[in-house]
Amino acid sequence: MTSKPSFPALRRTLANRNFAMFTAGSLVSVIGTWMQRVAVGWLTWELTESAAWLGAVAAAEFMPTIIVAPIVGALADRYDRRAIALIGQVLATVQAAALAVLTVTGLITPIWILLLQLASGFFQPATQTARLVLVPSLVPRENLGNAVAITSLTFNTARIVGPALSGLMIATMGAGYSFAVNAASYLFVIASLMAMTIPPRVLEEDTLTFWSSVWRDIVEGGRYALTHTDLRAAIGLIAVSSVLTWPLSDLMAGIVDAQLGRGVAGLATMTSAQGAGAICAGLFIAQRDTHEDALRMGVTSMIFLGVALVAFGFNTTFWIAVPLAALIAFLGVITSIGTQTTTQMVSDDRMRARTISTWYTVTRVGVASGALILGAVASVAGFTVPLVAAGVLTSVAGLSFYRARSKT
């Protein structure tokens, strides 16, 4: 099917009051999140100068997801999704404030960073899964694909603004103030969530005990995701991408310093370049009207994503690395938006929170395990070896997915 430009639909989607408030609050909050993300990576590297520590901190943040996200998904299909999201936002505010206080007072250590990022991993599924599942409640179904694209654009706009602000703040005031700004930014998304008017959901009665029903729902959701052809393809695609390519951002502080010879300003430039590439990808894929088209582009992008990652791994020149990072982000976001749009569009509403939680779990666990493995290899062999190996495997996986989809 030929894709038609859908920017008028994007404008109609943003005209929705609930979704406009959701988007505005999310933009401020995600800018703060990216400020903290850059500051955590730089502070960890500054304290340890260890790629293994960078990978460990990333893994600590994301590994609890494998346990918590399926539970949150089951709860979000049964209870108030906005309330779950609010609880997660409040806990995230406390975590960011703790990082700020410890850093500004000089009490921060790598162990404290690890523990606080681990704590973050337990409540992030509540902030992300419930918020992602809220989107279909805010817009008509015909605007859902555009809403997903706008949500991604919001996230990736913050990838430009957040790192730039964080780099400036780290250089002039210190990393602790980036954490403080992030803590304050959560207040905006909390306010937007509380101000939205969402119709109450009709919930089914259940005769099972609480944990029995949660376990049953988790199993049912996993079975549904794995037996649905498009969902299985989307989740498999994002699993490979998150393991092999997403950890690049978590290792970037070490790459910029050790391989490219730049400091925190170079890290901010590189991360902002990734954000620019991601925004271009969001605008590009937002013009596509069908989830089949988005998924097909996601498969194709993986092949070229691997090639770009190989080139990035071999490169040692900063100003060549910058556009390569933007290209990697562009291709990676096409895969990400394509798979998330597929998951949102084809899921039955009764199962949507659980399928989104499966998608989210795969991405979080994938990037955690990938960062841990690639970081460990980089600490022994340097950054070139793991990046080139990941690039080759990504292209091979993309070709395999392409051939499998061509046969169906």
Secondary structure, DSSP 8 states (H G I E B T S, - for coil): ------HHHHHHHHTSHHHHHHHHHHHHHHHHHHHHHHHHHHHHHHHH--HHHHHHHHHHHHTTHHHHHHHHHHHHTTS-HHHHHHHHHHHHHHHHHHHHHHHHTT---HHHHHHHHHHHHHHHHHHHHHHHHHHHHHS-GGGHHHHHHHHHHHHHHHHHHHHHHHHHHHHHT-HHHHHHHHHHHHHHHHHHHHH------------S-HHHHHHHHHHHHHHHHHHSHHHHHHHHHHHHHHHHTTHHHHHHHHIIIIIT---HHHHHHHHHHHHHHHHHHHHHHHT---HHHHHHHHHHHHHHHHHHHHHHHH---HHHHHHHHHHHHHHHHHHHHHHHHHHHHHS-GGGHHHHHHHHHHHHHHHHHHHHHHHHHHHHHH-SHHHHHHHHHHHHHHHHHHHHHHHT-
